Amino acid sequence: MKILQTAEAEFDPLPFDDTAAREYGQLWTAVIASGRKPRPRTADLMIACVSITNRLPLYTCNAKDFKGLDHLLTVVPVTRPR
């Protein structure tokens, strides 16, 4: 919990705004085209939309969650801190 509180105090979150919402449909379609189901990935897709609309790479411990979207965003795999 302390790590989360520290992160919240030190970082300003990027909003899921109307631009990100418009991007969502494109990502939903890309997930289906990759043979996966988009519904269980709703939160992941929202995070990806924010990344795309802000032209930022997406750093994640779960790069496989974004499989099939690499033509739309840059996914950077990271290892979970211990």
mmCIF file of the N, C-alpha and C atoms, coordinates in Angstrom:
data_MODEL
# 
_entry.id   MODEL 
# 
loop_
_atom_site.group_PDB 
_atom_site.id 
_atom_site.type_symbol 
_atom_site.label_atom_id 
_atom_site.label_alt_id 
_atom_site.label_comp_id 
_atom_site.label_asym_id 
_atom_site.label_entity_id 
_atom_site.label_seq_id 
_atom_site.pdbx_PDB_ins_code 
_atom_site.Cartn_x 
_atom_site.Cartn_y 
_atom_site.Cartn_z 
_atom_site.occupancy 
_atom_site.B_iso_or_equiv 
_atom_site.pdbx_formal_charge 
_atom_site.auth_seq_id 
_atom_site.auth_comp_id 
_atom_site.auth_asym_id 
_atom_site.auth_atom_id 
_atom_site.pdbx_PDB_model_num 
ATOM 1   N N  . MET A 1 1  ? 0.828   -1.194  0.000   1.00 0.00 ? 1  MET A N  1 
ATOM 2   C CA . MET A 1 1  ? 0.000   0.000   0.000   1.00 0.00 ? 1  MET A CA 1 
ATOM 3   C C  . MET A 1 1  ? 0.868   1.252   0.000   1.00 0.00 ? 1  MET A C  1 
ATOM 4   N N  . LYS A 1 2  ? 1.979   1.219   0.707   1.00 0.00 ? 2  LYS A N  1 
ATOM 5   C CA . LYS A 1 2  ? 2.859   2.378   0.775   1.00 0.00 ? 2  LYS A CA 1 
ATOM 6   C C  . LYS A 1 2  ? 3.426   2.727   -0.607  1.00 0.00 ? 2  LYS A C  1 
ATOM 7   N N  . ILE A 1 3  ? 3.748   1.712   -1.405  1.00 0.00 ? 3  ILE A N  1 
ATOM 8   C CA . ILE A 1 3  ? 4.267   1.957   -2.752  1.00 0.00 ? 3  ILE A CA 1 
ATOM 9   C C  . ILE A 1 3  ? 3.213   2.674   -3.591  1.00 0.00 ? 3  ILE A C  1 
ATOM 10  N N  . LEU A 1 4  ? 1.972   2.230   -3.504  1.00 0.00 ? 4  LEU A N  1 
ATOM 11  C CA . LEU A 1 4  ? 0.884   2.873   -4.243  1.00 0.00 ? 4  LEU A CA 1 
ATOM 12  C C  . LEU A 1 4  ? 0.710   4.318   -3.805  1.00 0.00 ? 4  LEU A C  1 
ATOM 13  N N  . GLN A 1 5  ? 0.728   4.574   -2.526  1.00 0.00 ? 5  GLN A N  1 
ATOM 14  C CA . GLN A 1 5  ? 0.572   5.938   -2.011  1.00 0.00 ? 5  GLN A CA 1 
ATOM 15  C C  . GLN A 1 5  ? 1.724   6.828   -2.466  1.00 0.00 ? 5  GLN A C  1 
ATOM 16  N N  . THR A 1 6  ? 2.929   6.290   -2.494  1.00 0.00 ? 6  THR A N  1 
ATOM 17  C CA . THR A 1 6  ? 4.083   7.055   -2.970  1.00 0.00 ? 6  THR A CA 1 
ATOM 18  C C  . THR A 1 6  ? 3.913   7.399   -4.446  1.00 0.00 ? 6  THR A C  1 
ATOM 19  N N  . ALA A 1 7  ? 3.508   6.417   -5.237  1.00 0.00 ? 7  ALA A N  1 
ATOM 20  C CA . ALA A 1 7  ? 3.303   6.658   -6.669  1.00 0.00 ? 7  ALA A CA 1 
ATOM 21  C C  . ALA A 1 7  ? 2.224   7.709   -6.894  1.00 0.00 ? 7  ALA A C  1 
ATOM 22  N N  . GLU A 1 8  ? 1.133   7.614   -6.161  1.00 0.00 ? 8  GLU A N  1 
ATOM 23  C CA . GLU A 1 8  ? 0.046   8.585   -6.311  1.00 0.00 ? 8  GLU A CA 1 
ATOM 24  C C  . GLU A 1 8  ? 0.500   9.994   -5.940  1.00 0.00 ? 8  GLU A C  1 
ATOM 25  N N  . ALA A 1 9  ? 1.374   10.111  -4.972  1.00 0.00 ? 9  ALA A N  1 
ATOM 26  C CA . ALA A 1 9  ? 1.855   11.424  -4.538  1.00 0.00 ? 9  ALA A CA 1 
ATOM 27  C C  . ALA A 1 9  ? 2.858   12.020  -5.517  1.00 0.00 ? 9  ALA A C  1 
ATOM 28  N N  . GLU A 1 10 ? 3.586   11.169  -6.241  1.00 0.00 ? 10 GLU A N  1 
ATOM 29  C CA . GLU A 1 10 ? 4.674   11.656  -7.087  1.00 0.00 ? 10 GLU A CA 1 
ATOM 30  C C  . GLU A 1 10 ? 4.322   11.800  -8.562  1.00 0.00 ? 10 GLU A C  1 
ATOM 31  N N  . PHE A 1 11 ? 3.247   11.198  -9.011  1.00 0.00 ? 11 PHE A N  1 
ATOM 32  C CA . PHE A 1 11 ? 2.916   11.213  -10.433 1.00 0.00 ? 11 PHE A CA 1 
ATOM 33  C C  . PHE A 1 11 ? 1.536   11.809  -10.670 1.00 0.00 ? 11 PHE A C  1 
ATOM 34  N N  . ASP A 1 12 ? 1.434   12.585  -11.738 1.00 0.00 ? 12 ASP A N  1 
ATOM 35  C CA . ASP A 1 12 ? 0.138   13.098  -12.173 1.00 0.00 ? 12 ASP A CA 1 
ATOM 36  C C  . ASP A 1 12 ? -0.431  12.118  -13.201 1.00 0.00 ? 12 ASP A C  1 
ATOM 37  N N  . PRO A 1 13 ? -1.612  11.592  -12.982 1.00 0.00 ? 13 PRO A N  1 
ATOM 38  C CA . PRO A 1 13 ? -2.175  10.625  -13.930 1.00 0.00 ? 13 PRO A CA 1 
ATOM 39  C C  . PRO A 1 13 ? -2.585  11.299  -15.236 1.00 0.00 ? 13 PRO A C  1 
ATOM 40  N N  . LEU A 1 14 ? -2.504  10.544  -16.309 1.00 0.00 ? 14 LEU A N  1 
ATOM 41  C CA . LEU A 1 14 ? -2.987  11.015  -17.597 1.00 0.00 ? 14 LEU A CA 1 
ATOM 42  C C  . LEU A 1 14 ? -4.454  10.615  -17.702 1.00 0.00 ? 14 LEU A C  1 
ATOM 43  N N  . PRO A 1 15 ? -5.316  11.519  -18.149 1.00 0.00 ? 15 PRO A N  1 
ATOM 44  C CA . PRO A 1 15 ? -6.750  11.212  -18.160 1.00 0.00 ? 15 PRO A CA 1 
ATOM 45  C C  . PRO A 1 15 ? -7.163  10.312  -19.321 1.00 0.00 ? 15 PRO A C  1 
ATOM 46  N N  . PHE A 1 16 ? -8.212  9.553   -19.102 1.00 0.00 ? 16 PHE A N  1 
ATOM 47  C CA . PHE A 1 16 ? -8.898  8.860   -20.186 1.00 0.00 ? 16 PHE A CA 1 
ATOM 48  C C  . PHE A 1 16 ? -9.946  9.847   -20.681 1.00 0.00 ? 16 PHE A C  1 
ATOM 49  N N  . ASP A 1 17 ? -9.575  10.607  -21.694 1.00 0.00 ? 17 ASP A N  1 
ATOM 50  C CA . ASP A 1 17 ? -10.432 11.694  -22.166 1.00 0.00 ? 17 ASP A CA 1 
ATOM 51  C C  . ASP A 1 17 ? -11.175 11.297  -23.444 1.00 0.00 ? 17 ASP A C  1 
ATOM 52  N N  . ASP A 1 18 ? -11.826 12.278  -24.074 1.00 0.00 ? 18 ASP A N  1 
ATOM 53  C CA . ASP A 1 18 ? -12.609 11.982  -25.274 1.00 0.00 ? 18 ASP A CA 1 
ATOM 54  C C  . ASP A 1 18 ? -11.738 11.482  -26.418 1.00 0.00 ? 18 ASP A C  1 
ATOM 55  N N  . THR A 1 19 ? -10.501 11.957  -26.516 1.00 0.00 ? 19 THR A N  1 
ATOM 56  C CA . THR A 1 19 ? -9.596  11.488  -27.563 1.00 0.00 ? 19 THR A CA 1 
ATOM 57  C C  . THR A 1 19 ? -9.253  10.016  -27.340 1.00 0.00 ? 19 THR A C  1 
ATOM 58  N N  . ALA A 1 20 ? -8.960  9.661   -26.101 1.00 0.00 ? 20 ALA A N  1 
ATOM 59  C CA . ALA A 1 20 ? -8.669  8.261   -25.776 1.00 0.00 ? 20 ALA A CA 1 
ATOM 60  C C  . ALA A 1 20 ? -9.900  7.387   -26.015 1.00 0.00 ? 20 ALA A C  1 
ATOM 61  N N  . ALA A 1 21 ? -11.061 7.896   -25.695 1.00 0.00 ? 21 ALA A N  1 
ATOM 62  C CA . ALA A 1 21 ? -12.298 7.136   -25.902 1.00 0.00 ? 21 ALA A CA 1 
ATOM 63  C C  . ALA A 1 21 ? -12.518 6.834   -27.382 1.00 0.00 ? 21 ALA A C  1 
ATOM 64  N N  . ARG A 1 22 ? -12.199 7.780   -28.247 1.00 0.00 ? 22 ARG A N  1 
ATOM 65  C CA . ARG A 1 22 ? -12.335 7.551   -29.685 1.00 0.00 ? 22 ARG A CA 1 
ATOM 66  C C  . ARG A 1 22 ? -11.354 6.480   -30.165 1.00 0.00 ? 22 ARG A C  1 
ATOM 67  N N  . GLU A 1 23 ? -10.193 6.414   -29.562 1.00 0.00 ? 23 GLU A N  1 
ATOM 68  C CA . GLU A 1 23 ? -9.171  5.422   -29.916 1.00 0.00 ? 23 GLU A CA 1 
ATOM 69  C C  . GLU A 1 23 ? -9.602  4.004   -29.519 1.00 0.00 ? 23 GLU A C  1 
ATOM 70  N N  . TYR A 1 24 ? -10.460 3.912   -28.538 1.00 0.00 ? 24 TYR A N  1 
ATOM 71  C CA . TYR A 1 24 ? -10.866 2.627   -27.970 1.00 0.00 ? 24 TYR A CA 1 
ATOM 72  C C  . TYR A 1 24 ? -11.445 1.672   -29.023 1.00 0.00 ? 24 TYR A C  1 
ATOM 73  N N  . GLY A 1 25 ? -12.270 2.187   -29.897 1.00 0.00 ? 25 GLY A N  1 
ATOM 74  C CA . GLY A 1 25 ? -12.877 1.346   -30.934 1.00 0.00 ? 25 GLY A CA 1 
ATOM 75  C C  . GLY A 1 25 ? -11.850 0.718   -31.849 1.00 0.00 ? 25 GLY A C  1 
ATOM 76  N N  . GLN A 1 26 ? -10.831 1.478   -32.194 1.00 0.00 ? 26 GLN A N  1 
ATOM 77  C CA . GLN A 1 26 ? -9.771  0.952   -33.053 1.00 0.00 ? 26 GLN A CA 1 
ATOM 78  C C  . GLN A 1 26 ? -9.023  -0.185  -32.343 1.00 0.00 ? 26 GLN A C  1 
ATOM 79  N N  . LEU A 1 27 ? -8.747  -0.003  -31.066 1.00 0.00 ? 27 LEU A N  1 
ATOM 80  C CA . LEU A 1 27 ? -8.060  -1.052  -30.316 1.00 0.00 ? 27 LEU A CA 1 
ATOM 81  C C  . LEU A 1 27 ? -8.945  -2.282  -30.155 1.00 0.00 ? 27 LEU A C  1 
ATOM 82  N N  . TRP A 1 28 ? -10.214 -2.081  -29.898 1.00 0.00 ? 28 TRP A N  1 
ATOM 83  C CA . TRP A 1 28 ? -11.169 -3.187  -29.758 1.00 0.00 ? 28 TRP A CA 1 
ATOM 84  C C  . TRP A 1 28 ? -11.137 -4.040  -31.032 1.00 0.00 ? 28 TRP A C  1 
ATOM 85  N N  . THR A 1 29 ? -11.182 -3.366  -32.192 1.00 0.00 ? 29 THR A N  1 
ATOM 86  C CA . THR A 1 29 ? -11.147 -4.052  -33.479 1.00 0.00 ? 29 THR A CA 1 
ATOM 87  C C  . THR A 1 29 ? -9.832  -4.799  -33.670 1.00 0.00 ? 29 THR A C  1 
ATOM 88  N N  . ALA A 1 30 ? -8.718  -4.195  -33.269 1.00 0.00 ? 30 ALA A N  1 
ATOM 89  C CA . ALA A 1 30 ? -7.407  -4.836  -33.404 1.00 0.00 ? 30 ALA A CA 1 
ATOM 90  C C  . ALA A 1 30 ? -7.306  -6.092  -32.539 1.00 0.00 ? 30 ALA A C  1 
ATOM 91  N N  . VAL A 1 31 ? -7.888  -6.061  -31.362 1.00 0.00 ? 31 VAL A N  1 
ATOM 92  C CA . VAL A 1 31 ? -7.874  -7.242  -30.486 1.00 0.00 ? 31 VAL A CA 1 
ATOM 93  C C  . VAL A 1 31 ? -8.656  -8.381  -31.139 1.00 0.00 ? 31 VAL A C  1 
ATOM 94  N N  . ILE A 1 32 ? -9.811  -8.075  -31.691 1.00 0.00 ? 32 ILE A N  1 
ATOM 95  C CA . ILE A 1 32 ? -10.614 -9.093  -32.373 1.00 0.00 ? 32 ILE A CA 1 
ATOM 96  C C  . ILE A 1 32 ? -9.850  -9.646  -33.575 1.00 0.00 ? 32 ILE A C  1 
ATOM 97  N N  . ALA A 1 33 ? -9.208  -8.767  -34.345 1.00 0.00 ? 33 ALA A N  1 
ATOM 98  C CA . ALA A 1 33 ? -8.441  -9.189  -35.514 1.00 0.00 ? 33 ALA A CA 1 
ATOM 99  C C  . ALA A 1 33 ? -7.274  -10.097 -35.134 1.00 0.00 ? 33 ALA A C  1 
ATOM 100 N N  . SER A 1 34 ? -6.765  -9.951  -33.921 1.00 0.00 ? 34 SER A N  1 
ATOM 101 C CA . SER A 1 34 ? -5.653  -10.798 -33.474 1.00 0.00 ? 34 SER A CA 1 
ATOM 102 C C  . SER A 1 34 ? -6.149  -12.131 -32.905 1.00 0.00 ? 34 SER A C  1 
ATOM 103 N N  . GLY A 1 35 ? -7.476  -12.356 -32.948 1.00 0.00 ? 35 GLY A N  1 
ATOM 104 C CA . GLY A 1 35 ? -8.039  -13.615 -32.490 1.00 0.00 ? 35 GLY A CA 1 
ATOM 105 C C  . GLY A 1 35 ? -8.287  -13.690 -30.994 1.00 0.00 ? 35 GLY A C  1 
ATOM 106 N N  . ARG A 1 36 ? -8.320  -12.546 -30.350 1.00 0.00 ? 36 ARG A N  1 
ATOM 107 C CA . ARG A 1 36 ? -8.521  -12.516 -28.903 1.00 0.00 ? 36 ARG A CA 1 
ATOM 108 C C  . ARG A 1 36 ? -9.860  -11.855 -28.586 1.00 0.00 ? 36 ARG A C  1 
ATOM 109 N N  . LYS A 1 37 ? -10.302 -12.023 -27.360 1.00 0.00 ? 37 LYS A N  1 
ATOM 110 C CA . LYS A 1 37 ? -11.560 -11.416 -26.923 1.00 0.00 ? 37 LYS A CA 1 
ATOM 111 C C  . LYS A 1 37 ? -11.260 -10.103 -26.206 1.00 0.00 ? 37 LYS A C  1 
ATOM 112 N N  . PRO A 1 38 ? -11.880 -9.004  -26.631 1.00 0.00 ? 38 PRO A N  1 
ATOM 113 C CA . PRO A 1 38 ? -11.579 -7.701  -26.030 1.00 0.00 ? 38 PRO A CA 1 
ATOM 114 C C  . PRO A 1 38 ? -12.206 -7.460  -24.660 1.00 0.00 ? 38 PRO A C  1 
ATOM 115 N N  . ARG A 1 39 ? -13.336 -8.082  -24.362 1.00 0.00 ? 39 ARG A N  1 
ATOM 116 C CA . ARG A 1 39 ? -14.041 -7.758  -23.116 1.00 0.00 ? 39 ARG A CA 1 
ATOM 117 C C  . ARG A 1 39 ? -13.179 -7.953  -21.865 1.00 0.00 ? 39 ARG A C  1 
ATOM 118 N N  . PRO A 1 40 ? -12.425 -9.065  -21.717 1.00 0.00 ? 40 PRO A N  1 
ATOM 119 C CA . PRO A 1 40 ? -11.614 -9.211  -20.499 1.00 0.00 ? 40 PRO A CA 1 
ATOM 120 C C  . PRO A 1 40 ? -10.438 -8.231  -20.443 1.00 0.00 ? 40 PRO A C  1 
ATOM 121 N N  . ARG A 1 41 ? -10.215 -7.518  -21.529 1.00 0.00 ? 41 ARG A N  1 
ATOM 122 C CA . ARG A 1 41 ? -9.081  -6.600  -21.610 1.00 0.00 ? 41 ARG A CA 1 
ATOM 123 C C  . ARG A 1 41 ? -9.502  -5.129  -21.558 1.00 0.00 ? 41 ARG A C  1 
ATOM 124 N N  . THR A 1 42 ? -10.674 -4.858  -21.062 1.00 0.00 ? 42 THR A N  1 
ATOM 125 C CA . THR A 1 42 ? -11.199 -3.494  -21.064 1.00 0.00 ? 42 THR A CA 1 
ATOM 126 C C  . THR A 1 42 ? -10.242 -2.509  -20.406 1.00 0.00 ? 42 THR A C  1 
ATOM 127 N N  . ALA A 1 43 ? -9.778  -2.803  -19.206 1.00 0.00 ? 43 ALA A N  1 
ATOM 128 C CA . ALA A 1 43 ? -8.868  -1.878  -18.510 1.00 0.00 ? 43 ALA A CA 1 
ATOM 129 C C  . ALA A 1 43 ? -7.552  -1.748  -19.264 1.00 0.00 ? 43 ALA A C  1 
ATOM 130 N N  . ASP A 1 44 ? -7.027  -2.871  -19.782 1.00 0.00 ? 44 ASP A N  1 
ATOM 131 C CA . ASP A 1 44 ? -5.784  -2.817  -20.553 1.00 0.00 ? 44 ASP A CA 1 
ATOM 132 C C  . ASP A 1 44 ? -5.950  -1.939  -21.788 1.00 0.00 ? 44 ASP A C  1 
ATOM 133 N N  . LEU A 1 45 ? -7.087  -2.066  -22.458 1.00 0.00 ? 45 LEU A N  1 
ATOM 134 C CA . LEU A 1 45 ? -7.328  -1.260  -23.657 1.00 0.00 ? 45 LEU A CA 1 
ATOM 135 C C  . LEU A 1 45 ? -7.448  0.222   -23.312 1.00 0.00 ? 45 LEU A C  1 
ATOM 136 N N  . MET A 1 46 ? -8.050  0.526   -22.178 1.00 0.00 ? 46 MET A N  1 
ATOM 137 C CA . MET A 1 46 ? -8.152  1.931   -21.763 1.00 0.00 ? 46 MET A CA 1 
ATOM 138 C C  . MET A 1 46 ? -6.761  2.505   -21.482 1.00 0.00 ? 46 MET A C  1 
ATOM 139 N N  . ILE A 1 47 ? -5.914  1.724   -20.833 1.00 0.00 ? 47 ILE A N  1 
ATOM 140 C CA . ILE A 1 47 ? -4.535  2.160   -20.575 1.00 0.00 ? 47 ILE A CA 1 
ATOM 141 C C  . ILE A 1 47 ? -3.805  2.370   -21.897 1.00 0.00 ? 47 ILE A C  1 
ATOM 142 N N  . ALA A 1 48 ? -3.981  1.442   -22.835 1.00 0.00 ? 48 ALA A N  1 
ATOM 143 C CA . ALA A 1 48 ? -3.335  1.563   -24.141 1.00 0.00 ? 48 ALA A CA 1 
ATOM 144 C C  . ALA A 1 48 ? -3.812  2.813   -24.882 1.00 0.00 ? 48 ALA A C  1 
ATOM 145 N N  . CYS A 1 49 ? -5.088  3.125   -24.790 1.00 0.00 ? 49 CYS A N  1 
ATOM 146 C CA . CYS A 1 49 ? -5.629  4.329   -25.440 1.00 0.00 ? 49 CYS A CA 1 
ATOM 147 C C  . CYS A 1 49 ? -4.971  5.595   -24.907 1.00 0.00 ? 49 CYS A C  1 
ATOM 148 N N  . VAL A 1 50 ? -4.797  5.665   -23.614 1.00 0.00 ? 50 VAL A N  1 
ATOM 149 C CA . VAL A 1 50 ? -4.143  6.832   -23.010 1.00 0.00 ? 50 VAL A CA 1 
ATOM 150 C C  . VAL A 1 50 ? -2.703  6.919   -23.499 1.00 0.00 ? 50 VAL A C  1 
ATOM 151 N N  . SER A 1 51 ? -2.034  5.793   -23.585 1.00 0.00 ? 51 SER A N  1 
ATOM 152 C CA . SER A 1 51 ? -0.664  5.758   -24.083 1.00 0.00 ? 51 SER A CA 1 
ATOM 153 C C  . SER A 1 51 ? -0.589  6.265   -25.527 1.00 0.00 ? 51 SER A C  1 
ATOM 154 N N  . ILE A 1 52 ? -1.476  5.764   -26.365 1.00 0.00 ? 52 ILE A N  1 
ATOM 155 C CA . ILE A 1 52 ? -1.487  6.159   -27.777 1.00 0.00 ? 52 ILE A CA 1 
ATOM 156 C C  . ILE A 1 52 ? -1.783  7.647   -27.936 1.00 0.00 ? 52 ILE A C  1 
ATOM 157 N N  . THR A 1 53 ? -2.808  8.137   -27.275 1.00 0.00 ? 53 THR A N  1 
ATOM 158 C CA . THR A 1 53 ? -3.209  9.535   -27.468 1.00 0.00 ? 53 THR A CA 1 
ATOM 159 C C  . THR A 1 53 ? -2.177  10.519  -26.922 1.00 0.00 ? 53 THR A C  1 
ATOM 160 N N  . ASN A 1 54 ? -1.344  10.057  -25.993 1.00 0.00 ? 54 ASN A N  1 
ATOM 161 C CA . ASN A 1 54 ? -0.286  10.921  -25.468 1.00 0.00 ? 54 ASN A CA 1 
ATOM 162 C C  . ASN A 1 54 ? 1.065   10.645  -26.121 1.00 0.00 ? 54 ASN A C  1 
ATOM 163 N N  . ARG A 1 55 ? 1.048   9.762   -27.131 1.00 0.00 ? 55 ARG A N  1 
ATOM 164 C CA . ARG A 1 55 ? 2.261   9.392   -27.870 1.00 0.00 ? 55 ARG A CA 1 
ATOM 165 C C  . ARG A 1 55 ? 3.381   8.949   -26.929 1.00 0.00 ? 55 ARG A C  1 
ATOM 166 N N  . LEU A 1 56 ? 3.017   8.052   -26.020 1.00 0.00 ? 56 LEU A N  1 
ATOM 167 C CA . LEU A 1 56 ? 3.959   7.528   -25.037 1.00 0.00 ? 56 LEU A CA 1 
ATOM 168 C C  . LEU A 1 56 ? 4.038   6.010   -25.148 1.00 0.00 ? 56 LEU A C  1 
ATOM 169 N N  . PRO A 1 57 ? 5.217   5.444   -24.882 1.00 0.00 ? 57 PRO A N  1 
ATOM 170 C CA . PRO A 1 57 ? 5.293   3.985   -24.822 1.00 0.00 ? 57 PRO A CA 1 
ATOM 171 C C  . PRO A 1 57 ? 4.548   3.482   -23.593 1.00 0.00 ? 57 PRO A C  1 
ATOM 172 N N  . LEU A 1 58 ? 4.105   2.261   -23.657 1.00 0.00 ? 58 LEU A N  1 
ATOM 173 C CA . LEU A 1 58 ? 3.388   1.651   -22.545 1.00 0.00 ? 58 LEU A CA 1 
ATOM 174 C C  . LEU A 1 58 ? 4.334   0.658   -21.856 1.00 0.00 ? 58 LEU A C  1 
ATOM 175 N N  . TYR A 1 59 ? 4.720   0.963   -20.643 1.00 0.00 ? 59 TYR A N  1 
ATOM 176 C CA . TYR A 1 59 ? 5.584   0.089   -19.849 1.00 0.00 ? 59 TYR A CA 1 
ATOM 177 C C  . TYR A 1 59 ? 4.686   -0.819  -19.015 1.00 0.00 ? 59 TYR A C  1 
ATOM 178 N N  . THR A 1 60 ? 4.924   -2.126  -19.106 1.00 0.00 ? 60 THR A N  1 
ATOM 179 C CA . THR A 1 60 ? 4.049   -3.067  -18.407 1.00 0.00 ? 60 THR A CA 1 
ATOM 180 C C  . THR A 1 60 ? 4.783   -4.340  -18.015 1.00 0.00 ? 60 THR A C  1 
ATOM 181 N N  . CYS A 1 61 ? 4.341   -4.920  -16.927 1.00 0.00 ? 61 CYS A N  1 
ATOM 182 C CA . CYS A 1 61 ? 4.830   -6.242  -16.505 1.00 0.00 ? 61 CYS A CA 1 
ATOM 183 C C  . CYS A 1 61 ? 4.075   -7.343  -17.244 1.00 0.00 ? 61 CYS A C  1 
ATOM 184 N N  . ASN A 1 62 ? 3.032   -6.974  -17.956 1.00 0.00 ? 62 ASN A N  1 
ATOM 185 C CA . ASN A 1 62 ? 2.174   -7.942  -18.651 1.00 0.00 ? 62 ASN A CA 1 
ATOM 186 C C  . ASN A 1 62 ? 2.091   -7.637  -20.141 1.00 0.00 ? 62 ASN A C  1 
ATOM 187 N N  . ALA A 1 63 ? 3.229   -7.669  -20.818 1.00 0.00 ? 63 ALA A N  1 
ATOM 188 C CA . ALA A 1 63 ? 3.263   -7.324  -22.243 1.00 0.00 ? 63 ALA A CA 1 
ATOM 189 C C  . ALA A 1 63 ? 2.338   -8.210  -23.070 1.00 0.00 ? 63 ALA A C  1 
ATOM 190 N N  . LYS A 1 64 ? 2.153   -9.456  -22.653 1.00 0.00 ? 64 LYS A N  1 
ATOM 191 C CA . LYS A 1 64 ? 1.285   -10.369 -23.415 1.00 0.00 ? 64 LYS A CA 1 
ATOM 192 C C  . LYS A 1 64 ? -0.162  -9.883  -23.466 1.00 0.00 ? 64 LYS A C  1 
ATOM 193 N N  . ASP A 1 65 ? -0.552  -9.060  -22.510 1.00 0.00 ? 65 ASP A N  1 
ATOM 194 C CA . ASP A 1 65 ? -1.912  -8.517  -22.516 1.00 0.00 ? 65 ASP A CA 1 
ATOM 195 C C  . ASP A 1 65 ? -2.152  -7.589  -23.707 1.00 0.00 ? 65 ASP A C  1 
ATOM 196 N N  . PHE A 1 66 ? -1.073  -7.113  -24.320 1.00 0.00 ? 66 PHE A N  1 
ATOM 197 C CA . PHE A 1 66 ? -1.184  -6.163  -25.422 1.00 0.00 ? 66 PHE A CA 1 
ATOM 198 C C  . PHE A 1 66 ? -0.780  -6.790  -26.756 1.00 0.00 ? 66 PHE A C  1 
ATOM 199 N N  . LYS A 1 67 ? -0.743  -8.122  -26.788 1.00 0.00 ? 67 LYS A N  1 
ATOM 200 C CA . LYS A 1 67 ? -0.404  -8.855  -28.004 1.00 0.00 ? 67 LYS A CA 1 
ATOM 201 C C  . LYS A 1 67 ? -1.383  -8.481  -29.117 1.00 0.00 ? 67 LYS A C  1 
ATOM 202 N N  . GLY A 1 68 ? -0.847  -8.250  -30.300 1.00 0.00 ? 68 GLY A N  1 
ATOM 203 C CA . GLY A 1 68 ? -1.683  -7.900  -31.439 1.00 0.00 ? 68 GLY A CA 1 
ATOM 204 C C  . GLY A 1 68 ? -1.932  -6.412  -31.593 1.00 0.00 ? 68 GLY A C  1 
ATOM 205 N N  . LEU A 1 69 ? -1.397  -5.617  -30.669 1.00 0.00 ? 69 LEU A N  1 
ATOM 206 C CA . LEU A 1 69 ? -1.584  -4.162  -30.738 1.00 0.00 ? 69 LEU A CA 1 
ATOM 207 C C  . LEU A 1 69 ? -0.286  -3.435  -31.061 1.00 0.00 ? 69 LEU A C  1 
ATOM 208 N N  . ASP A 1 70 ? 0.789   -4.201  -31.308 1.00 0.00 ? 70 ASP A N  1 
ATOM 209 C CA . ASP A 1 70 ? 2.094   -3.571  -31.484 1.00 0.00 ? 70 ASP A CA 1 
ATOM 210 C C  . ASP A 1 70 ? 2.193   -2.689  -32.724 1.00 0.00 ? 70 ASP A C  1 
ATOM 211 N N  . HIS A 1 71 ? 1.268   -2.803  -33.654 1.00 0.00 ? 71 HIS A N  1 
ATOM 212 C CA . HIS A 1 71 ? 1.266   -1.890  -34.797 1.00 0.00 ? 71 HIS A CA 1 
ATOM 213 C C  . HIS A 1 71 ? 0.611   -0.546  -34.438 1.00 0.00 ? 71 HIS A C  1 
ATOM 214 N N  . LEU A 1 72 ? -0.006  -0.479  -33.268 1.00 0.00 ? 72 LEU A N  1 
ATOM 215 C CA . LEU A 1 72 ? -0.688  0.745   -32.838 1.00 0.00 ? 72 LEU A CA 1 
ATOM 216 C C  . LEU A 1 72 ? 0.031   1.476   -31.705 1.00 0.00 ? 72 LEU A C  1 
ATOM 217 N N  . LEU A 1 73 ? 0.811   0.738   -30.908 1.00 0.00 ? 73 LEU A N  1 
ATOM 218 C CA . LEU A 1 73 ? 1.515   1.370   -29.798 1.00 0.00 ? 73 LEU A CA 1 
ATOM 219 C C  . LEU A 1 73 ? 2.792   0.614   -29.496 1.00 0.00 ? 73 LEU A C  1 
ATOM 220 N N  . THR A 1 74 ? 3.689   1.283   -28.798 1.00 0.00 ? 74 THR A N  1 
ATOM 221 C CA . THR A 1 74 ? 4.947   0.673   -28.387 1.00 0.00 ? 74 THR A CA 1 
ATOM 222 C C  . THR A 1 74 ? 4.781   0.118   -26.981 1.00 0.00 ? 74 THR A C  1 
ATOM 223 N N  . VAL A 1 75 ? 4.943   -1.194  -26.858 1.00 0.00 ? 75 VAL A N  1 
ATOM 224 C CA . VAL A 1 75 ? 4.845   -1.859  -25.561 1.00 0.00 ? 75 VAL A CA 1 
ATOM 225 C C  . VAL A 1 75 ? 6.256   -2.204  -25.102 1.00 0.00 ? 75 VAL A C  1 
ATOM 226 N N  . VAL A 1 76 ? 6.591   -1.767  -23.902 1.00 0.00 ? 76 VAL A N  1 
ATOM 227 C CA . VAL A 1 76 ? 7.914   -2.019  -23.336 1.00 0.00 ? 76 VAL A CA 1 
ATOM 228 C C  . VAL A 1 76 ? 7.748   -2.954  -22.139 1.00 0.00 ? 76 VAL A C  1 
ATOM 229 N N  . PRO A 1 77 ? 8.197   -4.208  -22.276 1.00 0.00 ? 77 PRO A N  1 
ATOM 230 C CA . PRO A 1 77 ? 8.083   -5.133  -21.147 1.00 0.00 ? 77 PRO A CA 1 
ATOM 231 C C  . PRO A 1 77 ? 9.063   -4.764  -20.032 1.00 0.00 ? 77 PRO A C  1 
ATOM 232 N N  . VAL A 1 78 ? 8.608   -4.838  -18.816 1.00 0.00 ? 78 VAL A N  1 
ATOM 233 C CA . VAL A 1 78 ? 9.467   -4.603  -17.650 1.00 0.00 ? 78 VAL A CA 1 
ATOM 234 C C  . VAL A 1 78 ? 9.238   -5.746  -16.660 1.00 0.00 ? 78 VAL A C  1 
ATOM 235 N N  . THR A 1 79 ? 10.218  -5.949  -15.790 1.00 0.00 ? 79 THR A N  1 
ATOM 236 C CA . THR A 1 79 ? 10.053  -6.979  -14.770 1.00 0.00 ? 79 THR A CA 1 
ATOM 237 C C  . THR A 1 79 ? 9.515   -6.344  -13.503 1.00 0.00 ? 79 THR A C  1 
ATOM 238 N N  . ARG A 1 80 ? 8.731   -7.102  -12.805 1.00 0.00 ? 80 ARG A N  1 
ATOM 239 C CA . ARG A 1 80 ? 8.110   -6.629  -11.566 1.00 0.00 ? 80 ARG A CA 1 
ATOM 240 C C  . ARG A 1 80 ? 9.185   -6.466  -10.494 1.00 0.00 ? 80 ARG A C  1 
ATOM 241 N N  . PRO A 1 81 ? 9.218   -5.318  -9.827  1.00 0.00 ? 81 PRO A N  1 
ATOM 242 C CA . PRO A 1 81 ? 10.197  -5.143  -8.750  1.00 0.00 ? 81 PRO A CA 1 
ATOM 243 C C  . PRO A 1 81 ? 9.887   -6.087  -7.592  1.00 0.00 ? 81 PRO A C  1 
ATOM 244 N N  . ARG A 1 82 ? 10.917  -6.524  -6.933  1.00 0.00 ? 82 ARG A N  1 
ATOM 245 C CA . ARG A 1 82 ? 10.718  -7.455  -5.803  1.00 0.00 ? 82 ARG A CA 1 
ATOM 246 C C  . ARG A 1 82 ? 10.896  -6.747  -4.494  1.00 0.00 ? 82 ARG A C  1 
# 
